[in-house]
C-alpha cells in the first residue's frame, strides 16, 4: 500500500528530526575537554552555522520552497 503525501511527511519528518537530535547530542559530546581541544571561536562557528541552517529550514517551510545549501567545514 502506497503512503499518501501526509504519511510520507510524518514518517520522514520523524526519522529526520530524531537523527538531527541525535547528531546535535553528538556535537555536544565534543565539549569534553578531556578528549578534545577547541577554542571559543570553534564553538562560535559551530553554533552559528547550526542556527543559520535551522533559520533557513524554517524559512523554506514558510515560503514553501526549496533551496540549495553547501557543505560546511570548520575554519582553522
Backbone as CSV, one residue per row, in Angstrom:
resi,resn,N_x,N_y,N_z,CA_x,CA_y,CA_z,C_x,C_y,C_z
1,UNK,0.838,-1.182,0.000,0.000,0.000,0.000,0.888,1.252,0.000
2,UNK,0.648,2.128,-0.925,1.440,3.344,-1.048,1.042,4.350,0.033
3,UNK,2.036,5.051,0.524,1.779,6.100,1.515,1.305,7.360,0.807
4,UNK,0.341,8.057,1.414,-0.043,9.345,0.847,0.982,10.395,1.278
5,UNK,0.868,11.592,0.732,1.866,12.643,0.990,1.979,12.981,2.468
6,UNK,0.877,12.990,3.197,0.911,13.292,4.634,1.650,12.203,5.391
7,UNK,1.345,10.955,5.084,2.009,9.841,5.762,3.512,9.836,5.469
8,UNK,3.882,10.135,4.220,5.309,10.218,3.874,5.996,11.324,4.674
9,UNK,5.312,12.488,4.759,5.879,13.609,5.509,6.098,13.232,6.970
10,UNK,5.066,12.666,7.602,5.161,12.308,9.021,6.276,11.285,9.230
11,UNK,6.346,10.297,8.380,7.382,9.263,8.510,8.779,9.871,8.375
12,UNK,8.990,10.640,7.296,10.322,11.211,7.060,10.672,12.289,8.073
13,UNK,9.709,13.123,8.460,9.983,14.178,9.442,10.391,13.560,10.775
14,UNK,9.675,12.531,11.194,10.009,11.867,12.454,11.421,11.302,12.402
15,UNK,11.735,10.600,11.338,13.061,9.990,11.191,14.162,11.052,11.145
16,UNK,13.951,12.088,10.345,14.996,13.098,10.162,15.188,13.974,11.392
17,UNK,14.105,14.334,12.067,14.247,15.147,13.282,14.947,14.334,14.367
18,UNK,14.586,13.061,14.517,15.275,12.227,15.512,16.751,12.070,15.179
19,UNK,17.089,11.924,13.893,18.502,11.869,13.500,19.213,13.179,13.816
20,UNK,18.549,14.308,13.550,19.145,15.610,13.846,19.388,15.760,15.350
21,UNK,18.407,15.361,16.160,18.562,15.462,17.615,19.717,14.599,18.103
22,UNK,19.841,13.407,17.552,20.953,12.518,17.926,22.284,13.167,17.564
23,UNK,22.364,13.722,16.359,23.621,14.334,15.921,23.948,15.604,16.695
24,UNK,22.944,16.372,17.072,23.194,17.546,17.911,23.742,17.100,19.260
25,UNK,23.197,16.019,19.803,23.734,15.461,21.047,25.192,15.050,20.896
26,UNK,25.527,14.461,19.744,26.918,14.073,19.494,27.827,15.291,19.393
27,UNK,27.316,16.380,18.819,28.098,17.624,18.787,28.358,18.089,20.213
28,UNK,27.343,17.997,21.066,27.515,18.369,22.470,28.588,17.551,23.163
29,UNK,28.731,16.291,22.752,29.769,15.440,23.332,31.168,15.979,23.059
30,UNK,31.329,16.771,22.009,32.636,17.353,21.690,33.096,18.361,22.737
31,UNK,32.217,18.741,23.649,32.569,19.722,24.670,33.467,19.155,25.761
32,UNK,33.692,17.855,25.767,34.522,17.211,26.780,35.993,17.597,26.572
33,UNK,36.468,18.497,27.406,37.849,18.999,27.261,38.904,17.945,27.609
34,UNK,38.511,16.858,28.242,39.462,15.775,28.483,39.787,15.028,27.190
35,UNK,38.891,15.092,26.212,39.081,14.360,24.958,39.383,15.248,23.762
36,UNK,39.029,16.526,23.830,39.144,17.398,22.667,39.710,18.748,23.054
37,UNK,40.432,19.345,22.098,40.951,20.693,22.282,40.256,21.591,21.266
38,UNK,39.624,22.649,21.751,38.900,23.570,20.873,38.941,24.961,21.472
39,UNK,38.645,25.930,20.608,38.641,27.329,21.042,37.212,27.844,21.115
40,UNK,37.057,28.991,21.727,35.756,29.645,21.755,35.310,30.003,20.342
41,UNK,36.268,30.356,19.490,35.948,30.655,18.089,35.395,29.413,17.385
42,UNK,35.961,28.239,17.683,35.431,26.994,17.113,33.963,26.822,17.494
43,UNK,33.655,26.999,18.768,32.276,26.804,19.213,31.365,27.872,18.611
44,UNK,31.858,29.091,18.472,31.065,30.147,17.856,30.709,29.776,16.422
45,UNK,31.681,29.273,15.672,31.436,28.874,14.282,30.415,27.737,14.189
46,UNK,30.565,26.755,15.058,29.657,25.603,15.044,28.221,26.043,15.275
47,UNK,28.000,26.812,16.346,26.632,27.183,16.683,26.069,28.234,15.743
48,UNK,26.921,29.032,15.141,26.458,29.996,14.138,25.897,29.255,12.921
49,UNK,26.624,28.255,12.436,26.161,27.545,11.243,24.926,26.696,11.551
50,UNK,24.840,26.142,12.754,23.646,25.371,13.129,22.411,26.269,13.182
51,UNK,22.568,27.455,13.808,21.443,28.391,13.877,21.030,28.859,12.482
52,UNK,22.021,29.115,11.633,21.746,29.555,10.269,20.953,28.485,9.515
53,UNK,21.333,27.239,9.664,20.647,26.159,8.952,19.219,25.962,9.476
54,UNK,19.028,26.078,10.772,17.680,25.993,11.344,16.819,27.137,10.804
55,UNK,17.368,28.351,10.793,16.634,29.504,10.260,16.270,29.294,8.795
56,UNK,17.200,28.748,8.015,16.964,28.503,6.597,15.886,27.436,6.399
57,UNK,15.929,26.370,7.176,14.913,25.325,7.076,13.538,25.891,7.400
58,UNK,13.461,26.705,8.437,12.186,27.314,8.818,11.684,28.251,7.723
59,UNK,12.573,29.027,7.124,12.206,29.922,6.028,11.631,29.136,4.861
60,UNK,12.243,27.996,4.547,11.780,27.186,3.429,10.361,26.670,3.676
61,UNK,10.021,26.355,4.920,8.654,25.942,5.231,7.687,27.112,5.060
62,UNK,8.085,28.285,5.549,7.216,29.465,5.445,6.986,29.866,3.993
63,UNK,8.051,29.791,3.185,7.963,30.248,1.798,7.586,29.124,0.844
64,UNK,7.427,27.911,1.363,7.024,26.765,0.580,7.937,26.545,-0.619
65,UNK,9.214,26.681,-0.375,10.146,26.483,-1.467,11.380,25.744,-1.025
66,UNK,12.137,25.323,-1.979,13.387,24.630,-1.699,14.532,25.610,-1.630
67,UNK,15.706,25.078,-1.690,16.892,25.907,-1.666,18.111,25.039,-1.531
68,UNK,19.187,25.506,-2.087,20.436,24.756,-2.017,21.225,25.194,-0.806
69,UNK,21.967,24.254,-0.257,22.865,24.587,0.841,24.176,23.854,0.585
70,UNK,25.246,24.501,0.956,26.547,23.912,0.745,26.992,23.103,1.949
71,UNK,28.099,22.451,1.787,28.669,21.686,2.888,29.510,22.620,3.745
72,UNK,29.492,22.398,5.053,30.178,23.259,5.993,31.459,22.595,6.476
73,UNK,32.497,23.396,6.684,33.762,22.923,7.254,34.227,23.938,8.283
74,UNK,34.712,23.446,9.431,35.264,24.323,10.458,36.498,25.006,9.911
75,UNK,36.562,26.324,10.047,37.724,27.069,9.567,38.818,27.032,10.616
76,UNK,40.013,26.836,10.181,41.176,26.772,11.083,41.548,28.146,11.570
